[in-house]
Every structure is written in structure tokens, then in C-alpha cells.
């Protein structure tokens, strides 16, 4: 089964081509010097072409659903949905934090995955696993302030994810992993987890994650533009929609 993995939750996006569980190639979007919206379709086309694979031969497209960058997630989701609709392949959206957790060494059993949510806040998800099983989310992902996050930590807790770098820049002390690669979501892992999801979901009721009509990015908060629009609305001020017509 040919699988296309798409990861655009942060600044360093990537796309991966997988043949069942064999990784064929990964392309990093940041290396082309353009934004995800400009680079994504081009890189997918080049990736398929380099392996002599037609779009119709892809049987599954798996996309990172967040949390992460509002614009990046939206671009990746729209691209994956369009690809699935055009080719008729299966679609699945994957928890970005579970993909990051999958990077951790096998001996790690429990961790917090964090991502920068701006405003001195972080997206925080708690994950655990038994043995070599898949990572499971302990509690719903939250937005937590930096002081609150540090107050939750104990000496045995481990934190990984893109937010670790920002937390460390503030001089905070916490337990983490030195390898920078474990903190990044990867398109190849998105593809792998996507295959796991549809395989384990066989015979189960349809999930929004496998329905490109219902699947949506996991934002946790509105975009800055939407927050401004809501604020203006509560204050009774005209928004661009009301003034445009």
C-alpha cells in the first residue's frame, strides 16, 4: 500500500512517501525556502514523480491534525482532503502530539508533549504507553501558562516537543531529551500512525478522522483574526463582513 504522509503543524513541514511500512523518501518543506502553501503541492508532485508513482496509485493520505500552527494545519488539511477527493484514496488525520511521542526511545513510558501556543502559553498533552504499545492520551490536550506548566513538573517527568526549546530559553529547568529530532513531528510517522488507525478501525463505526468531509484541524483556540472579529462583535463594532456589503 502506497501512503502519503503530510506534516505542516510547525515551521519545518515535511511530506513522506511510504510503501506499507517501508519509507521511500522524505522531503522537507523548509528546505525549498517557501511557505507550506506554496511548497506543499509542488513537493508532493515531485516526490511521486521521483518514484514513478501516479497519484491514483496512492491508497492512503495521512495528515497531521494538530495542535500547532493555525495556518500550517489548515493548509495541510485542505491539501490532504483535496488529494483524497481527487484520487479516491483513503483519508486519515493523525494526532500531531502522538506522532511526536512516537519519536521517543522505547524505554520511555510517560511524557508531556508541548508546543508553543504564544502569549507565554503552551499546548500540553500527557501520553503514556505500556510496553511497546501505541502511545495513549492520558487527558485532553490543554493550553497551559508557562508558570503553571513548570509547577506541574516533578523530577521524574519528561517533556518533549517543539515547545521545549522556547521553555528552555526562559531559563526553566526540566527533564527532556537531548536529540533535537525527537522534538519534531515527522511526516513518515504521520503515515505510519495513519496506517495503524485505519487498520485498527476496520469494522468500527466511521470516525471523523477518517472522513474528509468531517475531519478538521485541532486548533484549541481561534486564530488571531477570528479572536479580533469576536471581540469587535461583542463590543458592537462593525467587522469587515458587516462593512463590506
C-alpha positions in Angstrom: 0.0 0.0 0.0 1.4 3.4 -1.0 0.9 6.0 1.7 1.4 9.8 1.5 2.2 11.5 4.8 1.8 15.3 5.3 3.1 17.2 8.3 2.6 21.0 8.4 1.9 21.7 12.0 5.0 23.9 12.5 7.7 25.8 10.7 9.5 22.7 9.5 6.9 20.8 7.5 7.6 17.6 5.6 6.0 15.1 3.2 6.8 11.4 3.1 6.1 8.5 0.8 5.8 5.1 2.3 5.2 1.6 0.8 3.3 -0.1 3.6 5.9 0.2 6.4 8.9 0.9 4.1 9.9 4.5 3.9 10.7 5.5 0.3 11.6 9.2 0.8 11.0 12.3 2.9 11.1 15.9 1.6 11.4 18.8 4.0 9.3 21.8 3.0 11.5 24.4 4.8 14.4 23.5 2.5 12.8 25.0 -0.5 12.6 28.4 1.1 8.9 28.9 0.6 5.8 28.7 2.7 3.9 25.5 3.1 1.0 26.7 0.9 3.4 27.4 -1.9 5.7 24.4 -1.5 3.3 21.6 -0.5 1.6 20.7 -3.8 4.9 21.1 -5.7 6.8 18.8 -3.4 4.1 16.1 -3.4 4.2 16.1 -7.2 8.0 15.9 -7.3 8.0 13.2 -4.6 5.6 11.0 -6.6 7.4 11.7 -9.8 10.8 10.7 -8.5 9.5 7.2 -7.6 7.4 6.7 -10.8 4.2 6.7 -8.8 0.9 8.1 -10.2 -1.4 10.0 -7.7 -4.1 7.3 -8.3 -1.7 4.7 -7.0 -1.6 6.3 -3.5 -4.1 4.3 -1.4 -4.0 6.4 1.8 -3.1 10.1 2.6 -2.4 10.8 6.3 -2.2 14.3 7.6 -1.1 15.9 10.9 -4.2 17.5 12.5 -2.6 19.4 15.4 -2.3 21.1 17.7 0.1 23.5 16.0 0.3 26.5 13.6 -3.2 27.6 12.6 -2.2 28.4 9.0 0.0 25.3 8.6 -2.6 22.9 9.9 -5.3 24.4 7.6 -3.0 24.2 4.5 -2.1 20.6 5.2 -5.6 19.5 5.9 -7.0 21.2 2.8 -4.3 19.6 0.6 -4.9 16.1 2.1 -8.6 16.4 1.6 -8.3 17.6 -1.9 -5.8 14.8 -2.8 -8.2 12.1 -1.3 -11.2 13.5 -3.1 -9.4 13.8 -6.4 -7.8 10.3 -6.3 -10.4 8.4 -4.4 -7.8 7.2 -1.8 -8.5 6.7 1.9 -8.0 9.7 4.2 -7.0 9.9 7.9 -6.0 12.8 10.2 -3.4 12.0 12.9 -2.8 13.5 16.4 0.4 15.5 16.0 1.4 15.0 19.6 1.0 11.2 19.4 3.4 11.4 16.4 5.9 13.4 18.4 5.6 10.9 21.3 6.4 8.1 18.9 9.9 9.6 18.4 10.8 8.7 22.0 13.1 5.8 22.9 11.2 2.5 23.7 12.2 2.7 27.4 10.2 5.9 27.9 6.7 5.2 29.3 5.2 8.5 30.1 5.7 12.1 29.0 4.3 15.5 28.4 4.3 16.8 24.8 4.4 20.6 24.5 4.2 23.1 21.7 4.4 26.9 21.8 0.9 28.5 21.9 2.2 32.1 22.1 1.4 34.6 24.9 3.7 32.7 27.3 1.4 29.7 27.0 1.9 26.1 25.7 -0.2 23.4 24.2 0.3 20.4 26.6 -0.7 16.8 26.1 0.0 13.9 28.5 0.8 10.5 27.0 1.7 7.0 28.3 2.2 3.5 26.9 2.6 0.0 28.2 5.5 -2.0 26.8 5.8 -1.5 23.0 2.1 -0.5 22.6 0.9 2.7 21.0 1.0 6.0 22.9 -2.3 6.8 24.6 -3.5 10.3 25.5 -4.0 10.5 29.3 -6.1 13.6 29.4 -7.4 16.2 26.8 -4.8 18.5 25.4 -4.8 21.9 27.1 -3.4 25.3 26.9 -1.3 26.0 30.0 0.7 29.0 31.1 4.4 28.7 31.4 4.5 29.1 35.2 1.6 26.6 35.6 3.3 24.1 33.4 6.6 24.3 35.4 4.6 24.0 38.6 3.2 20.7 37.4 6.6 19.1 36.8 8.3 16.6 39.0 11.9 15.4 38.7 10.7 12.2 37.0 8.5 13.9 34.4 9.8 14.1 30.8 8.8 16.8 28.3 9.4 16.7 24.6 8.0 18.6 21.6 8.7 21.8 19.7 7.8 23.9 22.7 10.8 22.5 24.7 13.2 25.0 23.0 11.1 28.0 24.0 10.7 26.8 27.5 14.4 26.3 27.9 15.1 29.8 26.6 13.3 31.2 29.6 15.9 29.5 31.9 13.5 26.8 33.1 14.9 23.6 34.4 13.1 20.4 33.4 13.8 16.8 32.2 14.0 16.4 28.4 15.9 14.6 25.7 19.0 16.0 24.0 18.4 14.8 20.4 16.6 17.7 18.6 15.0 15.2 16.2 12.7 13.7 18.8 11.0 17.0 19.4 9.7 17.4 15.8 6.7 15.8 14.2 7.6 13.9 11.1 5.6 13.0 8.0 6.9 9.5 8.0 5.5 8.9 11.5 2.2 10.5 10.4 2.0 8.0 7.6 2.7 5.1 9.9 0.2 6.1 12.6 -2.4 6.8 9.8 -2.0 3.2 8.6 -2.4 1.9 12.2 -5.6 4.0 12.6 -7.3 2.7 9.5 -6.2 -0.9 10.2 -7.4 -0.9 13.8 -10.6 0.9 12.8 -11.7 -1.8 10.4 -15.2 -2.9 11.3 -15.7 0.0 13.7 -18.1 3.0 13.3 -16.7 5.7 11.0 -14.5 8.3 12.8 -14.3 12.0 11.8 -10.6 11.4 11.5 -11.2 9.0 8.5 -13.9 11.2 6.8 -12.5 14.1 4.8 -15.9 15.8 5.0 -15.9 15.9 8.8 -12.2 16.0 9.7 -10.9 19.3 11.0 -7.6 20.7 12.3 -7.3 20.6 16.1 -6.7 24.3 16.9 -7.7 24.6 20.6 -8.1 28.4 20.1 -9.3 30.7 17.4 -6.9 32.4 15.0 -5.8 36.0 15.8 -8.1 37.3 13.1 -11.1 35.3 14.4 -10.4 36.4 18.0 -10.3 40.1 16.9 -13.6 39.6 15.0 -15.3 38.1 18.0 -14.0 40.9 20.2 -15.4 43.5 17.8 -18.7 41.7 17.7 -19.1 41.6 21.5 -18.3 45.4 21.6 -20.9 46.1 18.9 -18.4 47.3 16.5 -18.6 46.6 12.7 -16.4 43.8 11.3 -15.1 43.6 7.8 -18.0 41.3 6.9 -20.6 43.8 8.0 -18.9 46.8 6.4 -18.1 45.1 3.1 -21.7 44.8 2.0 
